[in-house]
């Protein structure tokens, strides 16, 4: 009975997300400071994720980081792989097409926030940080916001100091009605690494 109820709740959440996420996540993606010419905004915060070993990781894709609740968010997948996953063709890449990744917070709409907290509760988790993430391509002078990639992209998040002792993290990833609950792929308590196709809302939970 409990298992049946749990799946019913997941189904209800999926229906809710199908309706509300295209509005809430999509709207937050368009508000991260893109200029009409397609130039990326200037970064305002350092964005280097440091492992317990002291090794510092930088994003393979130019990343513009504006969040306070985590210690960096970077893309680990190779730049060429991310471009292909974002739907850029070989011809576009040869002609200089590029990508940039931006991370903000405080712009998530109320319905998307509710969906994150519902999903976290169903998994017995608490929310540490709720981020609005955007992957943007620039090809031929035109920008395109990529809400869902053709293949998963690997991201690493720097865990805030006060939560590193938990080391039992998940990430809830939402975009355009699609929700993923992602396990941490590394064992370092300072970092959380996930593979996701969603670029809209990214919530770190424990």
N, C-alpha and C positions, 0 to 999 in steps of 0.2 A: 504494500500500500504506500509506504513512504517513497519507494523508488518511483512508483507511478505518479505520485504527486510532484516529485522533483522534476520528472520529464515534462509534466504538464506546465510547471512554472517556466521551464526553459522554452517551451513552445510559445507561451504567452509573451515572454520577453522578446523572442524572435519576431513575433507579430508587431509588438510595440516598436522595435527597432526599425522594421521595414517602413513604418509610417514616419517616424520622427527623425531618424538619423540623416536622411538626405537633406533635411532642412537645417538641423543644428550643426552637424559636422561640416557640411558644405559651406555654411555661412561663415564659420570660424576660419575655414581655410582661405577665404578670399580677403581676410582682413589683416594680413601679416606684413603689410607695407610694400607690396610689389609696386614698382613704378610702371607707368604706361609703356615705357620702352623695354620692360622685361628685366631690368637690372635688379639684382638681389639687394635687400637692405643691408646696411653696414652692421656687423655684429656689435653687441653692446656688452656681452659677458664672456669671460673665458669659457671654452668648451673642450676641455681635455679630461678624459676619464682615466683615473689612476687605479691600477690594480694593487693588491696587497703586497706584491713583490716590489712595488715602486715603479714598475713599467707604466709609462703614460701612453695612452691610446688616442690617436687623432682620427677624425672622420675621413673616409676616403672620398666623400662628396662634400663640397663646401657647405658648411652648416652654420646657421645663424640662430644663436641661442639666447633666449630671453627669460628663462625660467629660474626660479629661486628655490624650489622645493626638492630638486635633485642636483647631483654633482656632475652634470653633463649628460648629453645624449648624443651618441655618434653612430654613424653607419659604418659597419665593418666589412660588408660585402665589397668586392672589388668594383671600382668605378664603372668599368665596362659592363659588368654583369648587371649593375643597377640601371644603367642606361637601357640595356636590352629589356629588363623587367619592366621599365617604365614605358616601353612601347616605341622607343626610338629605333629607327631603321639604321642599317649599316651606312647607307648613303647620308643620312642626317648626321650621324656621328662623324663621318669623314669630313663633312662640311662644317664641323665645329659645334654641333648641337651639344648642349650641356644640361646639367641638373643642379639644383640646390635644394637644401633641406632646411626647414625652419622649425623652431620649437618655441612655443609661447605657452602661457597659462592664464587662466581667468577669463577665457572667452567661450568656454564650453556652455552650450545652451542648457536650460533646465531639464528638458526631456532626456538629453544625452547624459547629463549628470545622474538623473534618476536611473537610467538604464545601467550605468556603471555601478552604482551602489546596489542595485538589485542583483546584478550578476555577481558582485563581490560577496553579498550576503548569502546567495545560494551556494557559493563555494566555501563558506565559513571564513571569509577574508575581510580585512579592513583596508581602506584606501589610504595610501601614503601621499600620493601625488596624482593629479589629473592634468595631463598635458594636451595641448592642441598641436598636432604635428602636420606639416605640409611638405610634400615633395612636388617640386615644380620643374618642368622641363622648359627649355628655351631653344627653339629650333626655327631658323629662318626669321629671326626677329619677333617671333610670336611665343607667348608663354602659355603653358597648359598645366593646370593643377591635376596631379595624379592622385586620385583617391584610393585606387586599388591597383597594385602592380600585377603583372602577368605571372610572376614567380615570387616566392618569399624573399625578403631582404633582411639581412641580419643587422640588428641594432644592439648597442650596449648602453646601459644606463648606469650612472654613478649613484650608488646608494647613499642617502644621508647618514652621517656618522651615528646618529642616535638609533638607527634601525639595523645597523650592520650585524648585531648579535643574533638577529632572528634567522637570517640565512635560509628562509623558506618562502621565497617570493614567487609571485606570478605577475603576468601583465595582461590586462584586459585591453584589447585593441578593437576599435570600432570605426567603420566607414561605410556610408551608403547602405545601411541596413544589414551589413555583415558584421558579426561579432566573433572574435576569437579569444579564447582563454589560453594563454601561452605559458608553458613552464620555463623556468630559468635553465638555460643550457650550460651554464658554467658553475663552478663550485667556489668561486671567490666571493667572500662575504661583502666585498666592497663594490661588486658589480653584478648586474643582471643582464644576461644576454638572451635575446629572443629572435625568432625568425617570423616575420609578419608580412602579409600582403596589404594590410590596411594602413592607410595614412589619413587619419581624421582625429580621433581621440585615443590617447595612450595613457592608461592608468596603471601605476605601480601599486601592487597590493601585497599584503603579507598575512 
